[in-house]
Amino acid sequence: MRARIAKYRSRPLVVGEDPVIGCLMITQPVFFPDASWVAQPRDWPKNVVAGKRYDLQKDEGQRIWRACLTNAPVALVDATTAIPAAAAAPGAAIPPPQSPPPGRRSARRSRG
């Protein structure tokens, strides 16, 4: 198992090292009907292990953010704020993504 983990790391495993393996949990998922699915990013790698991110203010990130807001009657940005889908109308200002509320982890992988 150590060899399999080492294969995906950016630096070699040191003898005796106990690598941190983590995961992210989605706490408020929104499921779209099949007809409203959003296409995955055009540049999405085949094998993502960790750390892939998109800036929601430009390029693919913006396309996905806008499509999600358009396809959902209400898209939850965090536990206390909802943005009506009308805010994502063509030409409308894109609501900026918000930081997670205190006590929540971001989508960034932590190394312990």
N, C-alpha and C positions, 0 to 999 in steps of 0.2 A: 504494500500500500504506500509506503514511503517513496518508492520509486515512481509511482503514479503521480503522487503529489508533487514531487520534485520536477517532473516533466513540465508542469504548468507554471512553475515559479520563474520570476525574472532573475533571481539569484539562486545559486546552488544551496541545497540543504547542508547545514553543518552537522557533523556527527553529534548525536545527542540532542539536536534541536527538536523542539516540539512545535511544529508550525500551527498557527491559528487558522482554523477553518470556520468560516462564518456563513451566515445567510441573512437575507432580508425578508421581512414579512410585510405583506401588503395588508393594511388594516381596514381600508375602506375601498374595496374593489368596486368597479362599475362594469357591468357586463352589457355590451351592445348586442342588439339582434344581429344575426348573420349579415343582413343587408347593410348594416351600418359599420361593419368592421373597418378599421383603419389599416391601410397597408403598412407593413413594417418598413423601417428606414431602408432606403436603397443601398446604403453602405454598411448594413448590419453584417458583422462577421459571422462566419459559419460556427465558430467555436468560441463563445465568450465565456471566460472564466470569472473575471471580475473587472470592475472599473469602467465599463463602457458608459458614457454619458453623452447627452445632447444639450446644447444651449437652447432653451425654449424660446429665445428671442430671435433666432435666425436659422436659416437653412432647413434641414430635415427636422430638427427639434421644433421649429416654429410651425412647419407643415403639420406635424403630428399633434401638437398642442391645439392648433386651430381646428383641426378635424375632430378631435375629441370634444372640444367645446361645442362645435356645430352639431355633432351627432347625439349629444346627451341633452336631455331636457334641463338638467341641472348638473354641472360638474363640480364635485367637491374639491376645493383647493386644499383645505385643511379641515380639522374637526369643527371649526366654528364659522367658516366662511363659505358661501355658495355663490357661484357666478352664473347668471342666466345664460342660456345658449345664445340669446340675441347679442350678447357682448362679443360673440365671435363672428358676427356678420361680416361679409367682405368689406374691407376698409375700416372696420372698427379697431380701436386700440386693443392690442393683445394684453390681457391682464397678466402682470408679471407673476412668475412662480414665487411662492412664499417660502420662507424658512420653516422647518418643522417647529411646532410648538415646543416649549421647554419640556424636557423629559422624553422627547422622541428623537430617534436617530435619523440622520439624513440618509440618502441613498448612497452614501460614501462608505466604502468598506473600511473598517477600523482594524488596526493591527494590534489590538490589546491595549 
